[in-house]
Amino acid sequence: MTKKSREYALYIAWLIALSALLVSLYFSEIQHMPVCHLCWYQRICIYPLSIMLGIAAYGDDIAVKIYALPLSSLGGLFAAYQYLEQIIPNFAPIGLCGAGPSCSLIHFKLLGFITFPLLGVLACLFISLFLLLAQKPESV
């Protein structure tokens, strides 16, 4: 990654978090898709990132990494766990999903393996990657 593109990495991480927020709100509020417990845990991690990263990108504050990386990592773990619940039958070693919609229910499937939790894993992974690559722009 070039030095110039590293300066925009924080903006890209913010755009990914904002996209994840908007997509999740669209499907739950407009398409009326039920939201399970694991989905809520993922949202608890992603929603603050869209605000924190936006403010940090505007202010060129690279120190946001300290706060944002744990959230994106935790969100990615929740998404990975839910993806395993969806893909592997009867997989629930911890039993994080309580009453309400089943966490293993698949609402969206593309190419036979791409589901919302996999998209969540990828979003959190790319947010973390761009946060690690971000660096402060050079002053003129």
N, C-alpha and C positions, 0 to 999 in steps of 0.2 A: 504494500500500500504506500503510495507516495505521501510526502509530507503535507501537501495541500489537501489530499483526501482525508488524512488523519485529523485535520482541522475541522472537517465537516462530519466526523464520525459521531459526535454528540447530537447533531441535528438528525442524522439518520436513525440513531437509537430512539430519539424522541418521536420521529415519524412512525417507526415500527410500533412503539407503545401506544401512540395515538390511534393508529390503524386498528390495533387489537381492541382498544376500548370501543371504538365506533362499531366495529363488526360485532362484538359481543352485545352491545346495546341494541343494534339493529335486529339481531336474531332473537333476543329475549323480549324486547319491547314492541317491535313492529311485527315480527313473524310469530310471536307468542310461543317460542320454544321454551319448554320447561328448563329450569336451571337447577342442577343437582348441587350437592354439598361441595364436591371437588371443584366444580366450576366456580362456585362462590369463593373458595380459597384462592383459586387462580386470579380471580378478579380483584381480591383484596391485595394481591401483589402487583398486578398490572396497572390498576387505576391510579394509584399514587405516582407510579413511574411516569405516566403521561403528563402529570403536573410538574413533578420534580425535574424531569429531563427538559421540559419546555422552558422552565425558568432558568435552568443551568445553561441550556444552549443559548438562550438570549443573552445571558451575562457572561458567557465563556467561562463558566465555573467548572473546572475539571474535578474539583474536590467532591462533586456529587457522586463520584465512583464509590466512595466509602459507604454511602447510603443506598445507592441504586443496585449495586452488584448483589448484595444479599437478597433484595426483593426479587430481582430477576432470576436468581438461582433457585430460590424457594418456589417461585411460581413455576419454573421449569420442572422442578421435582414433583409438584402436585400434578402437572400436566402429564408427565411421564408415567406416574402411577396410574392416572386415569386411563391413559392409552393402553397400558398393560392390562387393566381391568376389561377394556373393550376387546382387545385382541386375544387374550388368553382366557378360555372359558373357566369359570369358577376361581379366578385369581382375585383374592382379597385377603392377603395375610394380615393386614392391619385393621381392616374394616372401617375405613374413614367415612364411607357413605352411610348416612343414617336414613331416617324416614324421609319420604318425598320421592322425587324422581330417581330412578336407578342411575348410578354413575357409569354403569357398563352399557347403557342404552346408546345406540349409535343413531344420531339424527342426520348426519351428513357423512357420505363416503364417496371419495373420488379415487379412481384408479384402483379400487379394491383395498386400499390401505391408508389413504389420507383422510383423517377425521379431525374434528375440532381440537381434541387434545394434542394431536400431533402438530397441528398448526401452532398451538400454544407452546409446545416444546421448542419449535423452530423460532418462534417470536422471541421467547426468553433467551434462547441460545444466541441469536443474532444481536439482541440488545446487549447481552453480556460481552460478546465479541467486540462490538463497536465501542462499548464503554472502555474496554481494555486497550483498544487501539487509539482512543481519543487523546489529543494533545492540544494544548493551548495555542491559539494563533499567534504568529510573530507580530510584534508591534512594529509599526513603521516609523 
